[in-house]
Amino acid sequence: MMQMLTAGGMTALSDGQRSPDANNPRGYYELESVKSLARDSRVISGAEGKVVKVVSSLLEFLPEGHEYRVIFMRRPLEQIIASQDRMLERLGKDAPPAPRGAVMKAFEKHLRNVESWLSSRPHISVLNVDYEAVLREPCEQASRISAFLGQKLDVESMVRKVEVSLHRERSGSASMAS
């Protein structure tokens, strides 16, 4: 999504600290300091008018006094877990030993809590984007995103960033943010 947004003409708040690798050969477009958002909301003080990747568990720490447009990526939960497990394998690490059912229930509960929190914040607009819909109909999804952001983004350039071959984990039907 971050690649689509930057190709469309937006500026990403990113530090380039996390390099492309086998798990994400196009790079991560992340800002390492965002991980400390819970302790210091100033880490995204330069984000006005830019896009910044924030994992769902940190959304509640976005500083008040701003309007936010959140693009919430949805993906089948089984795919997220499988993708994380494969990423750990490629890094030479073991996947956590927690039973998959327990992990899925915890993620589902987390998602419900995040959705509830987001819906209670009038200064936050949310667009849910289905990961697989982006792969199936990238032009339609890029147009939705452009309209949601209220900007005339370069939809054709956004579409060219969609790479179906990077969709390696496929299974199930439960949704979760990635």
C-alpha positions in Angstrom: 0.0 0.0 0.0 2.8 2.4 0.8 4.3 1.8 -2.6 1.0 2.5 -4.2 0.5 5.7 -2.3 4.0 7.0 -3.1 3.7 6.0 -6.7 0.4 8.0 -6.7 2.2 11.1 -5.7 2.1 11.1 -1.9 5.2 11.5 0.3 5.9 8.8 2.8 7.3 9.5 6.2 10.0 6.9 6.1 13.6 6.6 7.2 14.8 3.7 5.0 16.3 2.0 8.0 14.7 -1.3 7.2 16.1 -2.4 3.8 14.4 -4.6 1.2 15.0 -8.3 1.9 13.6 -11.7 0.8 10.4 -11.1 2.8 9.7 -7.7 1.2 11.9 -7.2 -1.9 10.5 -3.8 -2.6 11.3 -2.3 0.8 9.2 -1.5 3.8 8.5 2.3 3.7 8.6 2.4 7.5 9.6 4.9 10.1 11.4 3.1 12.9 10.6 5.7 15.5 6.8 5.0 15.0 7.4 1.9 17.2 7.7 4.3 20.1 4.5 6.1 19.4 2.9 4.9 22.7 5.7 6.6 24.6 6.1 9.7 22.5 3.5 10.9 20.0 6.0 13.5 18.6 7.6 10.8 16.5 5.2 11.6 13.8 5.2 15.3 14.1 6.5 15.6 10.5 3.6 13.5 9.1 1.2 16.4 8.2 0.2 15.8 4.6 2.3 12.6 4.3 1.6 8.9 4.7 3.0 7.0 7.5 2.7 3.3 8.2 1.3 2.6 11.7 0.5 -0.9 12.9 -3.0 -1.4 14.3 -1.9 -1.7 17.9 -0.4 1.8 17.8 -3.3 3.6 16.2 -4.8 4.6 19.6 -1.6 6.6 20.3 -2.0 9.0 17.4 -1.8 12.5 18.8 -5.1 14.4 19.3 -5.7 17.7 17.5 -5.3 16.3 14.0 -7.5 14.7 11.4 -6.5 11.3 10.2 -7.4 9.2 7.2 -6.6 5.6 7.9 -6.3 3.0 5.2 -6.9 -0.2 7.0 -5.6 -3.2 5.0 -7.6 -6.3 5.4 -6.3 -9.8 4.7 -7.4 -13.3 5.7 -6.0 -13.9 9.2 -4.6 -17.3 8.2 -2.5 -15.6 5.5 -1.1 -13.1 8.0 0.0 -15.8 10.4 1.4 -17.9 7.6 3.2 -14.9 6.2 4.7 -14.0 9.5 5.8 -17.6 10.1 7.5 -17.8 6.7 9.2 -14.4 7.3 10.6 -15.8 10.6 11.8 -18.9 8.8 13.5 -16.9 6.1 15.3 -15.0 8.9 16.3 -18.3 10.5 14.0 -17.9 13.5 11.4 -20.2 14.9 7.7 -19.3 14.8 6.1 -18.8 18.2 4.9 -22.1 19.7 1.5 -20.7 20.6 -1.5 -22.7 19.3 -2.7 -21.2 16.0 -6.3 -21.1 17.3 -5.3 -19.1 20.3 -3.3 -16.7 18.1 -6.2 -16.2 15.8 -8.6 -15.5 18.7 -6.3 -13.0 20.1 -5.9 -11.3 16.7 -9.7 -11.3 16.2 -10.2 -9.7 19.6 -7.6 -7.1 18.9 -9.2 -6.3 15.6 -12.6 -5.8 17.2 -11.1 -3.5 19.8 -9.3 -1.4 17.2 -12.5 -1.2 15.0 -14.5 -0.1 18.1 -11.9 2.5 19.0 -11.6 3.9 15.4 -15.4 4.2 15.1 -15.5 6.3 18.3 -13.1 8.9 17.0 -14.8 11.6 14.8 -11.4 12.9 13.7 -10.4 9.6 12.1 -11.8 8.5 8.8 -11.2 4.8 7.9 -11.2 3.1 4.5 -11.1 -0.7 4.7 -9.1 -2.1 1.8 -9.2 -5.8 1.1 -5.7 -7.0 0.2 -7.0 -9.6 -2.3 -9.3 -7.0 -3.9 -6.2 -4.9 -4.6 -4.7 -7.9 -6.4 -7.9 -8.6 -8.4 -9.0 -5.1 -9.3 -6.1 -2.7 -8.6 -7.5 0.1 -10.7 -10.8 0.2 -8.9 -9.1 0.0 -5.5 -6.6 2.7 -6.4 -9.5 5.0 -7.5 -11.3 4.3 -4.1 -8.1 5.2 -2.2 -7.6 8.4 -4.2 -11.2 9.5 -3.6 -11.0 8.6 0.1 -7.8 10.7 0.5 -9.4 13.6 -1.4 -6.5 13.9 -3.7 -6.0 13.4 -7.4 -3.5 10.6 -7.2 -1.8 9.0 -10.3 -4.0 5.9 -10.3 -2.1 4.3 -13.3 1.2 4.5 -11.4 -0.4 3.1 -8.3 -1.7 0.1 -10.3 1.7 -0.6 -11.7 3.0 -1.1 -8.1 0.6 -4.0 -7.5 2.7 -7.2 -7.8 0.6 -10.4 -7.6 3.7 -12.6 -7.5 4.5 -11.3 -4.0 1.2 -12.8 -2.7 2.8 -16.0 -1.4 0.5 -17.0 1.4 -3.0 -18.0 0.5 -5.7 -19.6 2.7 -8.8 -19.2 4.8 -11.4 -16.4 5.0 -11.1 -14.6 8.4 -10.0 -11.0 8.1 -7.3 -9.1 9.9 -5.3 -6.0 9.4 -1.8 -6.5 8.1 
